[in-house]
Amino acid sequence: MDKSKLNKSHLTSLLLGLGFLGLLGLGYWLGPRLAPARDLTLPVPACDLNQGPCRVALPGGGHLVAEISPWPIPVLKPLSVKVSLEGYEASGVQLDFSGVEMDMGFNQVSLEPGPPGQFSGRGNLPVCVTGRMRWQASFILQGPGGRLAVPFHFDSGS
């Protein structure tokens, strides 16, 4: 075989390989930038977690049933947290507690998966020096298209 033909063949293969790698790199870089952001926060429903479990309809169908016990929800005591998902697939669920009128710092709990559609865990609320406090409990679902936050408001303290 002619040496010049061999060099041209290697050069062509090398250029095609580099072009392919360049396209892969471009796709990797452009993919997240072209995909629409799918993080969504639902409006706060009227349900009070201090009274018992709350059921909320999810976009695209399905429901979330959230429960934090004991009732009413106390501060500085262990809390049992349960989430049931009906007609919605989530790879993970986190619960984020935040003060509605006052920053209380980072307070997030990752819930453990159980049977299909079931997540549970334990957490607690820090004490507020002003006594009564309005809290937001946001259940953050890691869904197939992004994150979905389902917030609830409730009061703690006297």
Long-range contacts (C-beta under 8 A, 24 or more apart in sequence): 37-146, 38-143, 38-145, 38-146, 38-147, 39-146, 39-147, 39-148, 39-149, 40-146, 40-147, 40-148, 40-149, 41-138, 41-148, 41-149, 41-151, 42-148, 42-149, 42-150, 42-151, 44-136, 44-151, 44-152, 44-153, 45-152, 47-152, 48-152, 48-153, 48-154, 49-73, 49-137, 49-152, 49-154, 50-154, 50-155, 53-82, 54-152, 56-150, 58-87, 58-88, 58-148, 58-150, 59-148, 60-88, 61-87, 61-88, 62-86, 62-87, 62-88, 63-87, 63-88, 64-88, 64-139, 64-141, 64-150, 66-137, 66-139, 66-150, 66-152, 68-137, 72-154, 72-155, 72-156, 73-125, 73-135, 73-154, 73-156, 74-125, 74-156, 75-124, 75-125, 75-126, 75-127, 75-128, 75-156, 75-157, 76-124, 76-125, 76-126, 76-127, 77-124, 78-122, 78-123, 78-124, 79-122, 79-123, 79-124, 79-125, 80-120, 80-122, 81-109, 81-111, 81-120, 81-121, 81-122, 81-123, 82-118, 82-119, 82-120, 83-111, 83-118, 83-119, 83-120, 83-139, 84-117, 84-118, 85-117, 85-118, 85-119, 85-141, 86-117, 88-117, 88-141, 88-143, 89-143, 89-144, 90-119, 90-141, 90-142, 90-143, 91-142, 91-143, 92-119, 92-141, 92-142, 93-119, 93-139, 93-140, 93-141, 93-142, 94-139, 94-140, 94-142, 95-121, 95-123, 95-137, 95-138, 95-139, 95-140, 96-137, 96-138, 96-140, 96-149, 97-123, 97-125, 97-135, 97-136, 97-137, 98-135, 98-136, 98-138, 99-128, 99-133, 99-134, 99-135, 99-136, 100-134, 100-135, 100-136, 100-153, 101-133, 101-134, 102-128, 102-130, 102-133, 104-128, 125-156, 128-156, 128-157, 130-157, 131-157, 131-158, 132-156, 132-157, 132-158, 133-157
